[in-house]
Amino acid sequence: MKRKKPHIFILIDWFLPGYKAGGPIQSTSNLIRAFEKDYTFSVVTKNVDHTSTEPYTEVESDTWTEYEGIPVYYFSDQEISYASLRKLIQEQNPDFVYLNSMYSLPFTIWPLWMKFRGQISAKVVLAPRGMLQAGAMKVRFLKKKVFLTLMRLTGVQRKIIWQATDVQEKQDITRFFGKELDIRIAPNIPRKSKRDWETVPKKEGEVRFVFTSRISRKKNIEFFLERLKNVKGKVLFDIYGPAEDEEYLQICKKTASELPDSVSVQFKGPIPAPELPELIRSYHFSVLTTRAENFGHAIFEGLVEGKPVLISDQTPWRNLESQKAGWDIPLNNLEKHEEIIQFCINMGQETYDEWSRAAWQYARDFHQAPDLLEKTRFVFH
């Protein structure tokens, strides 16, 4: 008799064909593709992309449909409710309910309440997605602290499985909810490139930087723009991504307008994920001086295309310089950031090729690690 595959019921605010939410969409779709032979998946999400109010035109709302072979239920604002979500979960009767946020009302708070009340028999897996990191907690701190306190008082944190992407996120979880928890460490599964390493022309005194994430205070673009004020050489910095915070976008644009004529900054807007690989290949380095990141798909997107990364030390990607894959620099070390930017500008072709190939190999080695998928299997065990 053929063994029934375990069913993972995924709840996420934004999913394909959306792309503006970035990492969580990529993490979820990569998980499904990596394990579709081992598990049955279904996804419940909203029928709009992040920061958008227009429903998707390529899928049907408020009914089960398929997107690229994946069963997906796209809720409209009019139809989503506690009762309708509970009904979907109970009808599907999954083995696991997988939550991909800390603060989503329909896709985290409601399911946790259902688990607390005994309305969900499935195991519940909660991935905080970096939302408990110190840098992330600084944004709207009071509201988050109130919710986390109420959650802790219910005791539901001990009835679920926690997925931490690394040791640091495990520490973040225990800091808020204590040590008597079922926490399983498994990194997100990034995109795998099938291309071999390729070089791009690099002249001394010229550089092309790229940013491919959301424009928000957490992503900290203004910090990198400030570091470009005193560099010497010709710099192109292109910024791709949706603006989460219009006020912050205007701050960044004002900072960009104050840069010397030798520095060109362009805000290019959001770009669909499938177009990113080809786009990134034309640049030299990828930038993300973020305040907090539990994985950072934008970082890996650069590495996998052979682009050394300039990032903060607030991500799991550490000790990059020793492997010539990039630099992870403390945000309070302004001189080091500017020194490395100038180093990138001054690089000639031979040095750049050495770093570029090392970044590509770093990403390749990460994907070939034998325990990468096994850690995820243990989460859903």
C-alpha positions, 0 to 999 in steps of 0.5 A: 500500500502506497504511503500517504504523503504528509500535507502541509497547509501554508498560510502566507499574506502574499504568494505567487504571482505576487513578488513585491513582498520579496523573501517570504514568497521566495522561501515558500515557493522554493520550499514547495519545489524542493519537497513536492515529491515528499509532501502535499502542499496547499496555500492560502493567501490574499488575492493582492500583491504587497502594497497593492489593492488590485486583485490578481487578474490571472487567478480566481478569488475565493475558491481553490485554484491552481497556480503553476501546479500548486493548489492555492486559495486566494482570499478577497478582503470581502470573504476572509474571516475567522470562520471561513479560514477555520472551515478551510483548515478543517476541510483540508485536515492537514498534518501541518499548518505552516505560518509565515509571519508573527503579526498577520491577523488572518494568517498568524493570530487567528490560527494561533487562537484556533490552536489555543482553543483546540480547533486545529488538530494539525501540528502548527509550525510558526516561522517568525521570518526575522520579525523578532530581531532587535532591529525589526522590533524597533519599528512599532515596538509598543504594538509588537510588545503588547501582542507578544506579551498577550501571546505568551500569556496564553501559553500557545507558544508551547503548543507549536513548533518554531522554525528558526533560520539560525542560532540567532533567531532561536535566541530571539524566540527564547528571549520573548517566549522562554526556553521550554519550546520546540524550536527547530533550526532550518535555513530558508531554501534559496534559488539555485542557479543552473548557470556557470560563473560568468564575468562582467567588465570591470574598470578601475575607478568605476563601479555598478551597485544594485539593491533588490529589496523593499524600500523601508527603514528596516532595509536602511538604504539611506545609510548606504547612500550617505556613505557615497558622499565622499567616495572618489570615482564613477558610481552607479547605484540602481535601486529596485523594489517597492516602496513600503514607506512613502515618507522614507522613500522621499528621504532616500531620494533627497539624500541621493540628490545631495550626492556628487555628480560622479554618483548616479542613483536611480530608483527603478521600482519593483521588478518580478522575481523571475527577471531578477537573475538576468538583471543582477548579472550586469552589476558588480556588487549587491548591497543590503545594509539592513537593520535586521534580516533572518535570511536575506534572499536579496543577499543570496540572489547576488551571491548566486549570480557571482556578485560579492555583497556589501551588507551589515552584520545583522544577517546570518551571512557572516565572515564573508570577507575571509571567503572573498564573497563580500563584506558584513560590516557593523552599522556603527563602523562608518569608516569601514563601509566607506573604505570597502566602497572605495575598494570596490570602486578601485578594483580592476578586472583581475581582482574583481573576477577573483571576488566574483568567482568566490561569491558564486562558489560560496552560493554553490557550496551552500546549496550543495551542503548535504544537510540543507534539506534534511534540516527542513524535513526535521521541521515537518516531522 
